[in-house]
Amino acid sequence: MELVVREAYLRWLTSWRDKDVIKVVTGVRRCGKSTLLRQFQDALRASGVDSQHIITVDLENVEHHPLAANYMALHAHVMANAPLSGTTYVFIDEVQMVPEFEKAVASLRAQPHLDVYITGSNASLLASDLATRLTGRYVELSILPLSFHEWMSVQNELASMDAYRQFAQYGSFPFIMQLANQPTAITQYLGGVLDTIISRDVAVRRRVANLPVLLDLVSFMADNIGNLTSPRRIADKLTSSGRKVSAPTIESYLDGLVEAYLLYPVNRYNIRSKRRLERIQKYYLVDPGLRTALLGRSAPDRGRVLENVIYLELLR
């Protein structure tokens, strides 16, 4: 399967190359952050950058797990491998795995011969920790799974309603491209992505005490994409279904799902200040295929899915 080139994102990275800010690439797990950075590294090599001046640290790779032990180990590794002459491009994948990572990143940014790029899968880490220590010294690129245009760019057919239906049903996480015409495998893969997001990026960070409620909430939100709702309404609905839960708990869980880039909230543009405190919002999934994984192929609800697809396109 031909690799999809994320041209718009690559242009953004190129525009910030060699500028004295940290480039932060964020997005839901498996949306293509690591692949995007590899494509950018290929572009650097094509422009004449020697491989010795490109350092990649993948903290999900077992080989690099010792570097996740503390920020000093990460910092020492980069400094030991960076040539002193010329610019070295440093790429750190899933940086939130390192406790106090922002200290290492801040120090690396201060080195005149280093150009630093990092990725992360949780908005709270990259918004709060970096913002506190690196105010005005980083820029963020938030990426999504493939657009319909990107998805069709490697299909051996013209765009059609059948192609759109496949896109809307199974979504556009890049790895899906390798599972064409294998609906069972696609659903299993998406289920694994969901499990990882919920267990590692939401349950652990939010210290979720009632995992079944969180799972029910995710399914409920997938079934109600595009509907106006609030934590109070959701809590009442789940409680009436046998899952007793409070509105503050639902609010915390929703925040965790948003921070993990699984859900995207949208406020009413004309809501008054008092009602804004009620958090009456719409929520959309980061990828329509996750709805299929959660609810099954028998509940397409094409209108809501189309609204979700359009929202994501407007976000891009």
N, C-alpha and C positions, 0 to 999 in steps of 0.2 A: 504494500500500500504506500502510495506516494505521501511524503510528509507535507503537511499543510504549513506554508510559510505565513507567519503572522505579521504581515507587512506593516499594518498601522502601528502595532506595538514596537516593531523593530525601528520604525522611523522615530518614535518617541525616545527610545534608548539612544539612538544615534544622535539625536538633537541634544542630549544631555552628556554625551561622552566628553571626558576630560574637564568637566565643570566641577568646581569645588563643592559638591554636595553629594550626599549618599543617595543612591538610586534604590528605592524600595519597591519591589514588585510583590503585590499581594493578590490573593484570590483563593477561592475554594480549592481544596485538595484535588489533584488530578486534572486541573483545568489547563495545564500546559506551561506552568511557570518555569520549570527546569528545562523543558524543551526550548522555550523562548530564549533563555539565557545561552543555551548551546548554539542556537541559531545566531545569536549576537556574537558569540565567540568566533564562530565560523566567519562572520562578516569582518571581525577584527583581524583575523589571520589573512583574509583576502585583501585587506587594506595594507598589509605589510607587517603586522604585529607578530613577533616571534612567540612561539608557544611557551617559552621560558618566562615570558612576561604576562602569562595568564595563569592565575591560581584559582582552582575550583575546590571548594569544600562542601561536600554533600553530607549533611549531618544525619541523613537517614541511611547512609551507607555505613555498614558495620566497620569498615576500615577507618572511618572518621569518628566513631563513637567516643574514643578517648578525648577528642577535642571538645565534646559536649559536656565534659565533666565540670569545667569552669571556664570563665572568660579569659583567664590568663593563658590557659593552654591553647585556646583558639588564637589569641593574639600572638603568642610565641611562634606558633606554626607558620602563620602568614609572614611574620617578620623574618623568620629563618629562611624562607623560600623565595622571598622577593629580591630580585637583583637591585643593586643600589643605583644603577644607571638606567635612565629611561623610565617611562611610565609602566607600572605593572597594574593589570586589571584583576581585581579580587572579586570572586563570586562566592557568596556563602548562601547555601540553600537550606531553608527551614531553620532560620537563625534562632527562632523562639525556643528551640530545644536547649539552648545554652543559658544557664542561670546568669542573670545580670549581663546578658549579651551586649546591651547598649554601651557598657563601659569599653568593651573591646572595639566595638564599631566606632565609637567616638575617637578613640586613640588612633585607629587605623586611618580614619578620615583626616586626621591632623598631619599624617605623613605626606609630604609634598610629592612623593613619587608613587603614591597609590591612588587608584580610582576604584571606589568600592560600590558593589552591587549586592543587595541581599534580597532574599525572598522570605515570605512568611504566610501562614495560613490562618492567622487570627488577628482581627482588626484591633482588639484591645491592646495587645502587646506592641504593635507597631504604631498605634495612635498615641498611647499614653506614655510608655517608657521612652520611646524615641523622641516624642514631642517635648518631654520634660528635659532631657539631657541635650537634645540637638535642635533646639528651637531655631527655625530658619535655615537649617543646614541639611535638610533632606527633602526629596521630592518623591511622590508616591504614584505608581502606576498600578491601578487595580484592573486585573484582567478577568475575563469571563471564558467559559467554554466557547467552542467555535460558533461563529455566526452562520446563518443559512448560506450566505455568500461564500464563506470560507469552506463550509461543509461541502457545497456543490462544486467547489474549485477542483476537487480531486475525484469527483464522480464521473463515470463514463456515460453520462446521459445529460440531457437538458433538464433544466428546472421544470417541474410539473407538479400537479396536485398530489400525485402518488409520492413523489420525492418529498414534498412538504409533509405529508402525513407520516412518513417514516421518520423524518426529522423531529416532528412534534411528539411522536410516540416514544422514540428511543433516545432523544436528546443528542447532544453533540460534544460530550467529553471526548477528547482526541483519540483515546484508545478504542472507542467504539468503532472507529473506522476500520480497525483490524478484525472486527467481529461481524462484518456485513453478512446479512442473511442468516444470522444465528441468534434468534430472539431469546432463546433460553440462556445462552451464554451472556448476552447483553444484560438481561435482567439480573443474573447472578453477579456480574461485574458491578453494576450500579448498586446492588444490595451491599456489596463489600465496601464501596466508596461511602455509602451512607453510614454503615456501621463504624467505619473509621472516624468519620466526622463527628458522629454523635458521641462515641466513646472517648476519643482523644481530645477533640477540640471543644466539646460542650460539657459532657458529664464530669470530666476531670477538672477543668478550669472553673466550672460553676459549682463544683462539689455537690453534684446532684444526688440527693438522698433517695429519691423515688424514680428509678429509671423507667418503670412501666408508664408513669405519667408523662415523662419526657417523650417516650416513643409514641404514646397516644396523641400528644400534642403535635408532633411532627406529621403524623398521618392526618390529623384534623386540619392542619394548615395547608397540607397538600390538597385536601378535598375542598378547601375554601379559598383558593387563590383568587385574588381580585375582589373578595367580599370585604365590606367594611366591618371591622371587629375591634374588640378591645380586650385587655387581659381579664376584666370582670366578666364579660360575656363568655369568653372561652372557659374560664373557671366554672361558671354556672353550667355551661353545656357539659363539660367533662364530669362535674359532680353529679348531674342528673343522669349520666350514663354509668355511674358507679365508681368513678374515680374522684374521691373527695380531694379537692385541692383549692388553695387560696389564690386570689388575684395577684398578690405580691410574688408568689412562687411562679406563677405563669409569666409574670413580667420578667423575672430573672431568667427563666428558661428561654423566653423569646429573645432577650438581649444576647444570650449565649449563642442562639442559632443565627442571629444577625452578625455577631462578631466572627463566627465561623464561615461567613459568606454563604450560608445555606439559604437564608431568607433575606429579602430586601424589602424594607418598609417604605411606604409612601404616605405622607400626610395629605389631608385635604387642604387645598390651597386657600379656602375661604373660611376655615374653622376659627371660631372665636377663642380667645385666650383661655377662658374657663374650661371649655370643652377640650382644648388641647391637652389639658392635664389628665383627661380621661384616656388619652392615647388611642383615640379612634383612628385606625389606620387600615390601609390595605397592605397585604404582604404577597410577594411573588417569590417563586422558587428560582434558584440560580440556573436551573436546567430543567426543561419539561420532562426529560426522561426519568428524573427522580420521582415524578408523580406516578409514572407507570410502575416503577419499582415498588412504590409504597402501596398503591391502590389496585394494581393489576391492569391488564389490557382491556378489561371489560368495562372500564369507567373512563372513556376518553374525554367526555364533556368538551367538545371541540371549541366552544366559545371561550371558555375560561383559559384553555391552553393557548389559543390564539392571542388572547389578551396578554398572557404571560410572555409569549414570544415577542410581541410588539413592545412590551415594557423593556425587555432585555435589549432589543434593537435600539430603542430610544436612549437607553443607558449607555450603549456603546457610542 
